[in-house]
Amino acid sequence: MNKVFNVGLVGCGHISETYFRAQEYFNNIKIIKCADLNIEAADNCAKEYGIESVSLDNIFKDKDIEIILNLTIPKAHFEVSEKALNSGKHSYSEKPLCINFDDGKKLLELAKKNNLYLGSAPDTVLGAGIQKSKELIESGLIGKINLGNAIFAYPGVQSYHPSPEPWFAEKEGGPVIDMGPYYITALVTLLGPVKSVISRSKKVFTEREIGIGPRKGNKFKVECDTTYVSTLEFHDNSFIQMTLSFDVKDHKRNHIELYGDKGSIIVTDPNMFGGSVFTCLELGGKWTEHETHNLELGKINIKSQSSRANESPTNANYRGAGLSEMAYSIENNSEHMCNGEISLHVLDIIQSIMRSAKSKKTEVLSTKCKIPSRFTQEKIKKILK
Ligand SMILES: NC(=O)c1ccc[n+]([C@@H]2O[C@H](COP(=O)([O-])OP(=O)(O)OC[C@H]3O[C@@H](n4cnc5c(N)ncnc54)[C@H](O)[C@@H]3O)[C@@H](O)[C@H]2O)c1
């Protein structure tokens, strides 16, 4: 029996429902209290899930809480994680680690100094889809990967989010901060750390219109670039072309394709946990499907459409796996998989891409990270109920 860690939730917004659901799957986490800047949001959340709502001050002082789960908006991640670590609590936050590389470094140093764990989403890389891709790549089936393509492109959140402005704000806005963590963390998990990046960016629309809610029809200014086309050079010498965009109506490309010297692989959606991986070993040859829906963290667990949590009934969504794996690692005094070193490297890549787009020069990364070994079915079962 694993020790069950008491978790204090800060940030009771859209994604919190997914983390409450995680308690149904994982055997070592229990959200006992919640807090939010918006007291009404915290109270509603507490009522819905039968827990206690406390003030922001008190959640950090609470002696019963061992881990702070930080589900606030990206620009508040640093402040909340820093408070958690300064209060002697482990910290696990939603992606990205924070929006500023120097702040991310501070968090890592603080966690080390206080002997605490610092974890960060995305934990989708622990899912059966990315882990099956990793297994196939490591088996040597497609040989050494040299090239690849990754794309996330859609029209943006303004049609379905009542307050879309933060996605288009100067500092914390844009597709690299928002969706980059999923794609970059998946690529780093499969290929290792990145050496350098070069990037171009543009803003296609200077204004956007809110499509839903009380301010429907209102226009607002787009303050950041909304498309980035980047080339990532990895330490293993592979080059990956990555497009991240809020300016595309629709497309039919695969999320991630990697090309090895013996074959090609189509990797699953890095924003979700399941899906099929496909491999092909010759020109015009058959694409072999490698299903994951019978595997742990690959089984479809979503029954209804939810724009709140970006879910549909074809998805496997086990967000919270990274938090549970971190709790297991704390108990067993081992390194956790969604750790601060990886998320700081991902943040370094995010910021380097954005800097390169401005400078039009190659940006060399200042960090590296170790890549955890595979999250095998045997390991996963240890944290499942
Ligand atoms: N919604 C999704 O589909 C989704 C999916 C994956 C990841 N995420 C990530 O989860 C995080 C939260 O997203 P969301 O969609 O739930 O946002 P949200 O805006 O719905 O909720 C965020 C909550 O945090 C609170 N908050 C803001 N600053 C705070 C502070 N300093 N202290 C305490 N509370 C504060 C807000 O009042 C709000 O209730 C983001 O990092 C996002 O990138 C969201």
The ligand as a Tripos MOL2 file, in Angstrom:
@<TRIPOS>MOLECULE
LIG
   44    48     1     0     0
SMALL
NO_CHARGES

@<TRIPOS>ATOM
      1 N1         -8.3160   24.2360  -19.4110 N.am      1 LIG1
      2 C1         -7.6280   23.3220  -20.0540 C.2       1 LIG1
      3 O1         -8.1110   22.6350  -20.9550 O.2       1 LIG1
      4 C2         -6.1850   23.0440  -19.6630 C.ar      1 LIG1
      5 C3         -5.6390   21.8540  -20.1070 C.ar      1 LIG1
      6 C4         -4.3600   21.5640  -19.7280 C.ar      1 LIG1
      7 C5         -3.6360   22.4470  -18.9480 C.ar      1 LIG1
      8 N2         -4.1730   23.6220  -18.5500 N.ar      1 LIG1
      9 C6         -3.3370   24.5110  -17.7220 C.3       1 LIG1
     10 O2         -3.9120   24.5680  -16.4260 O.3       1 LIG1
     11 C7         -3.7010   25.8530  -15.8480 C.3       1 LIG1
     12 C8         -5.0370   26.4420  -15.4640 C.3       1 LIG1
     13 O3         -5.8470   26.4920  -16.6100 O.3       1 LIG1
     14 P1         -7.4230   26.6740  -16.4880 P.3       1 LIG1
     15 O4         -7.9510   26.5110  -17.8630 O.co2     1 LIG1
     16 O5         -7.9530   25.8270  -15.3990 O.co2     1 LIG1
     17 O6         -7.4760   28.2330  -16.0850 O.3       1 LIG1
     18 P2         -8.6720   29.0350  -15.4040 P.3       1 LIG1
     19 O7         -8.4790   30.4430  -15.7670 O.co2     1 LIG1
     20 O8         -9.9720   28.3680  -15.6900 O.co2     1 LIG1
     21 O9         -8.3920   28.8420  -13.8290 O.3       1 LIG1
     22 C9         -7.3050   29.3860  -13.1630 C.3       1 LIG1
     23 C10        -7.7100   29.7270  -11.7450 C.3       1 LIG1
     24 O10        -6.5510   30.2190  -11.0550 O.3       1 LIG1
     25 C11        -6.9320   31.3350  -10.2360 C.3       1 LIG1
     26 N3         -5.7600   32.1730  -10.0010 N.ar      1 LIG1
     27 C12        -5.1210   32.9970  -10.8580 C.ar      1 LIG1
     28 N4         -4.0560   33.5720  -10.2750 N.ar      1 LIG1
     29 C13        -4.0020   33.0910   -9.0130 C.ar      1 LIG1
     30 C14        -3.1310   33.2950   -7.9270 C.ar      1 LIG1
     31 N5         -2.0710   34.1130   -8.0080 N.pl3     1 LIG1
     32 N6         -3.3780   32.6370   -6.7660 N.ar      1 LIG1
     33 C15        -4.4490   31.8060   -6.6530 C.ar      1 LIG1
     34 N7         -5.3200   31.5770   -7.6650 N.ar      1 LIG1
     35 C16        -5.0960   32.1990   -8.8230 C.ar      1 LIG1
     36 C17        -8.0340   32.0180  -11.0380 C.3       1 LIG1
     37 O11        -8.8340   32.8230  -10.1830 O.3       1 LIG1
     38 C18        -8.7740   30.8140  -11.6290 C.3       1 LIG1
     39 O12        -9.8240   30.3710  -10.8140 O.3       1 LIG1
     40 C19        -2.9450   26.6750  -16.8940 C.3       1 LIG1
     41 O13        -1.5610   26.6140  -16.6100 O.3       1 LIG1
     42 C20        -3.2150   25.9360  -18.2030 C.3       1 LIG1
     43 O14        -2.1410   26.0760  -19.1030 O.3       1 LIG1
     44 C21        -5.4380   23.9350  -18.8600 C.ar      1 LIG1
@<TRIPOS>BOND
     1     1     2 1
     2     2     3 2
     3     2     4 1
     4     4     5 ar
     5     4    44 ar
     6     5     6 ar
     7     6     7 ar
     8     7     8 ar
     9     8     9 1
    10     8    44 ar
    11     9    10 1
    12     9    42 1
    13    10    11 1
    14    11    12 1
    15    11    40 1
    16    12    13 1
    17    13    14 1
    18    14    15 2
    19    14    16 1
    20    14    17 1
    21    17    18 1
    22    18    19 2
    23    18    20 1
    24    18    21 1
    25    21    22 1
    26    22    23 1
    27    23    24 1
    28    23    38 1
    29    24    25 1
    30    25    26 1
    31    25    36 1
    32    26    27 ar
    33    26    35 ar
    34    27    28 ar
    35    28    29 ar
    36    29    30 ar
    37    29    35 ar
    38    30    31 1
    39    30    32 ar
    40    32    33 ar
    41    33    34 ar
    42    34    35 ar
    43    36    37 1
    44    36    38 1
    45    38    39 1
    46    40    41 1
    47    40    42 1
    48    42    43 1
@<TRIPOS>SUBSTRUCTURE
     1 LIG1         1 GROUP 0 **** ****
